[in-house]
Amino acid sequence: MSLAPERHNGLRLLTGAKRAASRSAAQYGCPSLRMLSSLDAATDTDDARLRKRVGVTAGIATVIAPLTLPLQAPGQTLAIVAGVALSLYAASNLAVLVRTRNFERYVVALIASGVVFVPVGTFLGGGITGSSEGMVWAFLIPAYAIMALGPRRATPWFVAFLATIAVMVVVDPLIHDAVPRPPYMLVLLGLVQNTVVPLTIAFLLLRYTDTRRRLAEAQVDELLTNAIPPAIASRLKRGERRIAESYPEATVLFADIVGFTPWAQRTSPERVVELLDGLFTTFDEQAARLGLEKIKTIGDAYMAVAGAPEPHADPAFATVELGRLIIAAVADLGTKAGIELEVRVGIASGPVVAGVIGRQRLLFDLWGDTVNTAARMESHGLPGRIQVSQATRVALGDRCELEARTVDVKGLGLLQTYLVAQPPLSR
């Protein structure tokens, strides 16, 4: 039996709920929320939406911040002109963004304005030691670039930041002598404002990016541990590339629902998926409770193992218990749904080889004669019964009542197998 991987990812609905809440707030909430969400596109990821909203917020701040320049350089007509000019430039940039929805162009224009405005504002305030010191403001150029454009494209903007600082340092002696010294209190207020405000913005940007990174890592970890066993996922995260192990005492289970295909052909896809999801979720829960590892599913077939990749104290008996629960769950669902469903269960015990294969979609899989025998136990079994191999019978001892039978298996010949009696005996 060839089975392809299919895992219940357990993806949470939190992301969808946040998106719905965001759209609802934008539609019915305050104008500021509507403005921040005006650039949202149906294809945007949560990260893209947040970047756009941070970008719009930064643009609005750039409209307001330059208007304080005349206060930091009182009596200078050029300060008024420069402040109003940058404010109008930022407002125009926002208007173009709303019209074109070209966020990347908007970001570049926004960052570039800092390369011009920060030195100009610093010079008008009396240089680096004046009332409008802008070296900390200049750091926002690469800080915002790395968040909005990514680390690789932010590197040139970091170079621009260093060049801006160099220009301000070189020109500062000339500016210091040419511009009258402002009052002490103005210098003090300017120093506090031009240090605290940009550092606060930088902190918020760093906090945002780290929060997003941690969230992304948590989502990746959740997906990885739902796709492969946690012990294997931990080894992959530590950097192991090729994972292959031998497990001398494992018990493998295959289960296949009888009569499912004809029913599925005359049933809506939604109903089919709903039924399988309910069944396999039950199987998964019982497997985890009994210490088994689900390997994979395809269609209405299910595969699990006890004793790999984690050792199990009693793999054979635990696997038989899972088989009984699977039979009971299928029968119960068939009764409730009013359809005739039964399941064949095959179990075999012995050594297996297990490992991770693939690069695009990782899969923890099993190989070996034990796996092949378990598959034959299922395919040559009886509906509503558990068929086990000779090795599993030995491992069970006298803890289960077994009915001996002989089956002719293609490629293996006549095999002595056993059917587990129902109901189960007490352990």
Secondary structure, 3 states (H helix, E strand, C coil): CCCCCCCCCCCCCHHHHHHHHHHHHHHHCCHHHHHHCCCCCCCCCHHHHHHHHHHHHHHHHHHHHHHHHHHHCCCCHHHHHHHHHHHHHHHHHHHHHHHHCCHHHHHHHHHHHHHHHHHHHHHHCCCCCCCCCCHHHHHHHHHHHHHHCCHHHHHHHHHHHHHHHHHHHHHHHHHHHHCCCCCHHHHHHHHHHHHHHHHHHHHHHHHHHHHHHHHHHHHHHHHHHHHCCHHHHHHHHCCCCCCEEEEEEEEEEEEEEECHHHHHHCCCHHHHHHHHHHHHHHHHHHHHHHCCEEEEEECCEEEEEECCCCCCCCHHHHHHHHHHHHHHHHHHHHHHHCCCCEEEEEEEEEEEEEEEECCCCCEEEEECHHHHHHHHHHHCCCCCCEEECHHHHHHHCCCCCEEEEEEEECCCEEEEEEEECCCCCCC
